[in-house]
């Protein structure tokens, strides 16, 4: 009731009438119009929410514009996504780091083709080497079919880890926990 009385008295001042002249302007009959004060709270919240939503809209538009600006800024960055035991985040391992390390290792230009998922070629004969991911998202049968396809075509196939270790000069250390593999590597190097 206090708000209604304040509004009625202010209106009476504007009309040039004495404060409390409720016969001219009644707080209940004219200001409140016999509405419950329960209507006041939802209305006040609605008015406040509309104002806040306008601010929120401006902020969301600014955020969207910043995302669009960053999208254009980063448009030329190409990366490969991996998902096994990782968030689905972008990574540069398969398309940037391994090619760079192999190029440095051989000391010359190499040509790279990158494929993902089911894009693995049926004909692998055009390739001199295939560097495959760890195949964490494939079943054994699919990976074995790729290995057999490469073996029949005479194309060596290896995985990211071995390629990285070899091209960075830490291959023997990487094979250390696998004595049989390390011995097979040494035997191959000796020509046996």
Phi and psi restraints in degrees (value plus and minus 20) as a CYANA .aco file:
   2 UNK   PHI     -80.7   -40.7
   2 UNK   PSI     -62.2   -22.2
   3 UNK   PHI     -81.8   -41.8
   3 UNK   PSI     -63.5   -23.5
   4 UNK   PHI     -81.6   -41.6
   4 UNK   PSI     -60.5   -20.5
   5 UNK   PHI     -86.8   -46.8
   5 UNK   PSI     -60.1   -20.1
   6 UNK   PHI     -82.1   -42.1
   6 UNK   PSI     -66.7   -26.7
   7 UNK   PHI     -83.6   -43.6
   7 UNK   PSI     -60.9   -20.9
   8 UNK   PHI     -83.6   -43.6
   8 UNK   PSI     -65.4   -25.4
   9 UNK   PHI     -85.6   -45.6
   9 UNK   PSI     -57.8   -17.8
  10 UNK   PHI     -85.0   -45.0
  10 UNK   PSI     -63.2   -23.2
  11 UNK   PHI     -81.6   -41.6
  11 UNK   PSI     -60.2   -20.2
  12 UNK   PHI     -82.6   -42.6
  12 UNK   PSI     -58.8   -18.8
  13 UNK   PHI     -81.1   -41.1
  13 UNK   PSI     -66.2   -26.2
  14 UNK   PHI     -81.9   -41.9
  14 UNK   PSI     -56.4   -16.4
  15 UNK   PHI     -97.9   -57.9
  15 UNK   PSI     -26.8    13.2
  16 UNK   PHI      58.8    98.8
  16 UNK   PSI       1.1    41.1
  17 UNK   PHI    -120.1   -80.1
  17 UNK   PSI     138.6   178.6
  18 UNK   PHI     -90.9   -50.9
  18 UNK   PSI     127.3   167.3
  19 UNK   PHI     -77.8   -37.8
  19 UNK   PSI     120.8   160.8
  20 UNK   PHI      63.2   103.2
  20 UNK   PSI     -15.6    24.4
  21 UNK   PHI     -99.4   -59.4
  21 UNK   PSI      49.6    89.6
  22 UNK   PHI     -94.5   -54.5
  22 UNK   PSI     -26.7    13.3
  23 UNK   PHI     -91.1   -51.1
  23 UNK   PSI     -51.3   -11.3
  24 UNK   PHI    -100.6   -60.6
  24 UNK   PSI     -66.0   -26.0
  25 UNK   PHI    -162.2  -122.2
  25 UNK   PSI      86.4   126.4
  26 UNK   PHI    -111.9   -71.9
  26 UNK   PSI     113.7   153.7
  27 UNK   PHI     -80.1   -40.1
  27 UNK   PSI     -57.5   -17.5
  28 UNK   PHI    -104.9   -64.9
  28 UNK   PSI     -69.4   -29.4
  29 UNK   PHI     -92.3   -52.3
  29 UNK   PSI     -60.3   -20.3
  30 UNK   PHI    -121.1   -81.1
  30 UNK   PSI     -57.9   -17.9
  31 UNK   PHI    -106.4   -66.4
  31 UNK   PSI     -75.1   -35.1
  32 UNK   PHI    -101.1   -61.1
  32 UNK   PSI     -42.9    -2.9
  33 UNK   PHI      33.5    73.5
  33 UNK   PSI      16.7    56.7
  34 UNK   PHI      41.1    81.1
  34 UNK   PSI       5.9    45.9
  35 UNK   PHI    -104.3   -64.3
  35 UNK   PSI     131.7   171.7
  36 UNK   PHI     -93.0   -53.0
  36 UNK   PSI     126.9   166.9
  37 UNK   PHI     -87.3   -47.3
  37 UNK   PSI     -34.1     5.9
  38 UNK   PHI     -82.5   -42.5
  38 UNK   PSI     -43.1    -3.1
  39 UNK   PHI     -97.9   -57.9
  39 UNK   PSI     -43.1    -3.1
  40 UNK   PHI     -87.3   -47.3
  40 UNK   PSI     -65.1   -25.1
  41 UNK   PHI     -84.0   -44.0
  41 UNK   PSI     -70.5   -30.5
  42 UNK   PHI     -81.6   -41.6
  42 UNK   PSI     -56.9   -16.9
  43 UNK   PHI     -86.2   -46.2
  43 UNK   PSI     -64.8   -24.8
  44 UNK   PHI     -81.9   -41.9
  44 UNK   PSI     -62.7   -22.7
  45 UNK   PHI     -84.7   -44.7
  45 UNK   PSI     -59.4   -19.4
  46 UNK   PHI     -83.7   -43.7
  46 UNK   PSI     -64.7   -24.7
  47 UNK   PHI     -82.9   -42.9
  47 UNK   PSI     -64.0   -24.0
  48 UNK   PHI     -84.1   -44.1
  48 UNK   PSI     -62.1   -22.1
  49 UNK   PHI     -83.0   -43.0
  49 UNK   PSI     -59.7   -19.7
  50 UNK   PHI     -80.8   -40.8
  50 UNK   PSI     -63.5   -23.5
  51 UNK   PHI     -83.0   -43.0
  51 UNK   PSI     -63.2   -23.2
  52 UNK   PHI     -87.6   -47.6
  52 UNK   PSI     -57.0   -17.0
  53 UNK   PHI     -84.4   -44.4
  53 UNK   PSI     -54.6   -14.6
  54 UNK   PHI     -83.8   -43.8
  54 UNK   PSI     -61.5   -21.5
  55 UNK   PHI     -84.4   -44.4
  55 UNK   PSI     -64.1   -24.1
  56 UNK   PHI     -80.4   -40.4
  56 UNK   PSI     -62.6   -22.6
  57 UNK   PHI     -79.2   -39.2
  57 UNK   PSI     -64.0   -24.0
  58 UNK   PHI     -81.0   -41.0
  58 UNK   PSI     -62.1   -22.1
  59 UNK   PHI     -87.9   -47.9
  59 UNK   PSI     -60.5   -20.5
  60 UNK   PHI     -85.4   -45.4
  60 UNK   PSI     -60.6   -20.6
  61 UNK   PHI     -82.9   -42.9
  61 UNK   PSI     -62.4   -22.4
  62 UNK   PHI     -83.1   -43.1
  62 UNK   PSI     -60.4   -20.4
  63 UNK   PHI     -84.4   -44.4
  63 UNK   PSI     -64.5   -24.5
  64 UNK   PHI     -80.0   -40.0
  64 UNK   PSI     -63.6   -23.6
  65 UNK   PHI     -83.2   -43.2
  65 UNK   PSI     -57.6   -17.6
  66 UNK   PHI     -87.3   -47.3
  66 UNK   PSI     -61.5   -21.5
  67 UNK   PHI     -79.4   -39.4
  67 UNK   PSI     -63.1   -23.1
  68 UNK   PHI     -85.6   -45.6
  68 UNK   PSI     -58.8   -18.8
  69 UNK   PHI     -83.7   -43.7
  69 UNK   PSI     -64.7   -24.7
  70 UNK   PHI     -87.3   -47.3
  70 UNK   PSI     -54.4   -14.4
  71 UNK   PHI     -81.5   -41.5
  71 UNK   PSI     -64.9   -24.9
  72 UNK   PHI     -86.0   -46.0
  72 UNK   PSI     -60.0   -20.0
  73 UNK   PHI     -82.1   -42.1
  73 UNK   PSI     -56.1   -16.1
  74 UNK   PHI    -123.1   -83.1
  74 UNK   PSI      -7.5    32.5
  75 UNK   PHI     -80.0   -40.0
  75 UNK   PSI     -51.0   -11.0
  76 UNK   PHI    -106.6   -66.6
  76 UNK   PSI     -18.6    21.4
  77 UNK   PHI    -109.4   -69.4
  77 UNK   PSI      96.3   136.3
  78 UNK   PHI    -124.8   -84.8
  78 UNK   PSI     110.5   150.5
  79 UNK   PHI    -163.7  -123.7
  79 UNK   PSI     144.7   184.7
  80 UNK   PHI    -128.1   -88.1
  80 UNK   PSI     118.9   158.9
  81 UNK   PHI    -116.6   -76.6
  81 UNK   PSI     117.0   157.0
  82 UNK   PHI    -142.4  -102.4
  82 UNK   PSI     134.2   174.2
  83 UNK   PHI    -147.8  -107.8
  83 UNK   PSI     -43.2    -3.2
  84 UNK   PHI     -87.0   -47.0
  84 UNK   PSI     101.3   141.3
  85 UNK   PHI      35.3    75.3
  85 UNK   PSI       3.2    43.2
  86 UNK   PHI    -160.9  -120.9
  86 UNK   PSI     136.9   176.9
  87 UNK   PHI     -85.7   -45.7
  87 UNK   PSI     137.3   177.3
  88 UNK   PHI     -95.9   -55.9
  88 UNK   PSI      55.8    95.8
  89 UNK   PHI    -131.3   -91.3
  89 UNK   PSI     142.7   182.7
  90 UNK   PHI    -100.6   -60.6
  90 UNK   PSI     124.4   164.4
  91 UNK   PHI    -161.3  -121.3
  91 UNK   PSI     137.1   177.1
  92 UNK   PHI    -126.2   -86.2
  92 UNK   PSI     -13.5    26.5
  93 UNK   PHI     -77.6   -37.6
  93 UNK   PSI     -77.1   -37.1
  94 UNK   PHI     -94.2   -54.2
  94 UNK   PSI     -52.7   -12.7
  95 UNK   PHI    -124.1   -84.1
  95 UNK   PSI     -33.9     6.1
  96 UNK   PHI    -143.2  -103.2
  96 UNK   PSI     -78.9   -38.9
  97 UNK   PHI     -86.4   -46.4
  97 UNK   PSI     -72.7   -32.7
  98 UNK   PHI     -80.5   -40.5
  98 UNK   PSI     -68.2   -28.2
  99 UNK   PHI     -77.0   -37.0
  99 UNK   PSI     -60.2   -20.2
 100 UNK   PHI     -84.7   -44.7
 100 UNK   PSI     -65.4   -25.4
 101 UNK   PHI     -84.8   -44.8
 101 UNK   PSI     -61.3   -21.3
 102 UNK   PHI     -86.0   -46.0
 102 UNK   PSI     -60.8   -20.8
 103 UNK   PHI     -81.7   -41.7
 103 UNK   PSI     -62.4   -22.4
 104 UNK   PHI     -85.5   -45.5
 104 UNK   PSI     -59.3   -19.3
 105 UNK   PHI     -84.3   -44.3
 105 UNK   PSI     -65.0   -25.0
 106 UNK   PHI    -102.5   -62.5
 106 UNK   PSI     -35.7     4.3
 107 UNK   PHI      51.0    91.0
 107 UNK   PSI       7.5    47.5
 108 UNK   PHI    -178.0  -138.0
 108 UNK   PSI    -195.1  -155.1
 109 UNK   PHI    -105.3   -65.3
 109 UNK   PSI     115.6   155.6
 110 UNK   PHI    -142.5  -102.5
 110 UNK   PSI     130.9   170.9
 111 UNK   PHI    -123.5   -83.5
 111 UNK   PSI     111.8   151.8
 112 UNK   PHI    -138.5   -98.5
 112 UNK   PSI     123.2   163.2
 113 UNK   PHI    -145.7  -105.7
 113 UNK   PSI     113.6   153.6
 114 UNK   PHI    -138.3   -98.3
 114 UNK   PSI     109.8   149.8
 115 UNK   PHI    -150.0  -110.0
 115 UNK   PSI     141.9   181.9
 116 UNK   PHI    -153.4  -113.4
 116 UNK   PSI     129.4   169.4
 117 UNK   PHI      35.9    75.9
 117 UNK   PSI    -146.9  -106.9
 118 UNK   PHI     -98.5   -58.5
 118 UNK   PSI     -15.3    24.7
 119 UNK   PHI    -100.4   -60.4
 119 UNK   PSI     -18.4    21.6
 120 UNK   PHI     -77.6   -37.6
 120 UNK   PSI     108.0   148.0
 121 UNK   PHI     -89.9   -49.9
 121 UNK   PSI     127.2   167.2
 122 UNK   PHI     -91.2   -51.2
 122 UNK   PSI     -59.2   -19.2
 123 UNK   PHI    -121.8   -81.8
 123 UNK   PSI      89.0   129.0
 124 UNK   PHI    -120.3   -80.3
 124 UNK   PSI     -17.8    22.2
 125 UNK   PHI     -80.7   -40.7
 125 UNK   PSI     -46.3    -6.3
 126 UNK   PHI     -89.8   -49.8
 126 UNK   PSI     -28.7    11.3
 127 UNK   PHI    -121.5   -81.5
 127 UNK   PSI     125.3   165.3
 128 UNK   PHI    -111.3   -71.3
 128 UNK   PSI     -43.1    -3.1
 129 UNK   PHI    -177.6  -137.6
 129 UNK   PSI     122.7   162.7
 130 UNK   PHI    -139.7   -99.7
 130 UNK   PSI     104.1   144.1
 131 UNK   PHI    -126.0   -86.0
 131 UNK   PSI      95.0   135.0
 132 UNK   PHI    -128.2   -88.2
 132 UNK   PSI     130.1   170.1
 133 UNK   PHI     -87.5   -47.5
 133 UNK   PSI     157.6   197.6
 134 UNK   PHI     -90.4   -50.4
 134 UNK   PSI     -22.5    17.5
 135 UNK   PHI      39.9    79.9
 135 UNK   PSI      15.9    55.9
 136 UNK   PHI     -86.4   -46.4
 136 UNK   PSI     -40.9    -0.9
 137 UNK   PHI    -119.2   -79.2
 137 UNK   PSI     -15.0    25.0
 138 UNK   PHI    -127.8   -87.8
 138 UNK   PSI     136.0   176.0
 139 UNK   PHI    -107.4   -67.4
 139 UNK   PSI     149.7   189.7
 140 UNK   PHI     -79.7   -39.7
 140 UNK   PSI     -61.7   -21.7
 141 UNK   PHI     -80.2   -40.2
 141 UNK   PSI     -65.7   -25.7
 142 UNK   PHI     -83.1   -43.1
 142 UNK   PSI     -63.7   -23.7
 143 UNK   PHI     -87.3   -47.3
 143 UNK   PSI     -60.7   -20.7
 144 UNK   PHI     -83.1   -43.1
 144 UNK   PSI     -57.1   -17.1
 145 UNK   PHI     -83.9   -43.9
 145 UNK   PSI     -55.2   -15.2
 146 UNK   PHI     -89.5   -49.5
 146 UNK   PSI     -61.7   -21.7
 147 UNK   PHI     -83.4   -43.4
 147 UNK   PSI     -63.6   -23.6
 148 UNK   PHI     -84.5   -44.5
 148 UNK   PSI     -62.9   -22.9
 149 UNK   PHI     -77.7   -37.7
 149 UNK   PSI     -64.5   -24.5
 150 UNK   PHI     -87.4   -47.4
 150 UNK   PSI     -61.6   -21.6
 151 UNK   PHI     -82.7   -42.7
 151 UNK   PSI     -64.9   -24.9
 152 UNK   PHI     -82.0   -42.0
 152 UNK   PSI     -53.7   -13.7
 153 UNK   PHI    -105.6   -65.6
 153 UNK   PSI     -25.8    14.2
 154 UNK   PHI      52.5    92.5
 154 UNK   PSI       5.5    45.5
 155 UNK   PHI    -125.9   -85.9
 155 UNK   PSI      99.0   139.0
 156 UNK   PHI     -84.6   -44.6
 156 UNK   PSI     123.3   163.3
 157 UNK   PHI    -150.3  -110.3
 157 UNK   PSI     117.8   157.8
 158 UNK   PHI    -159.9  -119.9
 158 UNK   PSI    -199.7  -159.7
 159 UNK   PHI    -134.0   -94.0
 159 UNK   PSI     152.6   192.6
 160 UNK   PHI     -74.4   -34.4
 160 UNK   PSI     -70.1   -30.1
 161 UNK   PHI     -79.0   -39.0
 161 UNK   PSI     -67.2   -27.2
 162 UNK   PHI     -85.7   -45.7
 162 UNK   PSI     -59.8   -19.8
 163 UNK   PHI     -83.1   -43.1
 163 UNK   PSI     -64.9   -24.9
 164 UNK   PHI     -82.5   -42.5
 164 UNK   PSI     -68.0   -28.0
 165 UNK   PHI     -80.8   -40.8
 165 UNK   PSI     -63.5   -23.5
 166 UNK   PHI     -86.8   -46.8
 166 UNK   PSI     -67.3   -27.3
 167 UNK   PHI     -90.4   -50.4
 167 UNK   PSI     -42.2    -2.2
 168 UNK   PHI    -117.5   -77.5
 168 UNK   PSI     -15.5    24.5
 169 UNK   PHI      57.4    97.4
 169 UNK   PSI       3.0    43.0
 170 UNK   PHI    -141.9  -101.9
 170 UNK   PSI       4.7    44.7
 171 UNK   PHI     -81.4   -41.4
 171 UNK   PSI     -69.0   -29.0
 172 UNK   PHI     -82.4   -42.4
 172 UNK   PSI     -60.6   -20.6
 173 UNK   PHI     -83.7   -43.7
 173 UNK   PSI     -58.9   -18.9
 174 UNK   PHI     -86.4   -46.4
 174 UNK   PSI     -51.3   -11.3
 175 UNK   PHI    -102.9   -62.9
 175 UNK   PSI     -29.0    11.0
 176 UNK   PHI     -68.1   -28.1
 176 UNK   PSI     -66.0   -26.0
 177 UNK   PHI     -90.3   -50.3
 177 UNK   PSI     -25.0    15.0
 178 UNK   PHI    -142.9  -102.9
 178 UNK   PSI      59.6    99.6
 179 UNK   PHI     -74.9   -34.9
 179 UNK   PSI     -59.6   -19.6
 180 UNK   PHI     -85.7   -45.7
 180 UNK   PSI     -60.7   -20.7
 181 UNK   PHI     -87.3   -47.3
 181 UNK   PSI     -59.3   -19.3
 182 UNK   PHI     -85.5   -45.5
 182 UNK   PSI     -61.9   -21.9
 183 UNK   PHI     -84.8   -44.8
 183 UNK   PSI     -60.4   -20.4
 184 UNK   PHI     -82.9   -42.9
 184 UNK   PSI     -57.9   -17.9
 185 UNK   PHI     -85.5   -45.5
 185 UNK   PSI     -66.2   -26.2
 186 UNK   PHI     -82.7   -42.7
 186 UNK   PSI     -59.6   -19.6
 187 UNK   PHI     -84.4   -44.4
 187 UNK   PSI     -60.8   -20.8
 188 UNK   PHI     -83.6   -43.6
 188 UNK   PSI     -59.8   -19.8
 189 UNK   PHI     -87.6   -47.6
 189 UNK   PSI     -52.7   -12.7
 190 UNK   PHI     -98.0   -58.0
 190 UNK   PSI     -30.8     9.2
 191 UNK   PHI      73.5   113.5
 191 UNK   PSI      -4.6    35.4
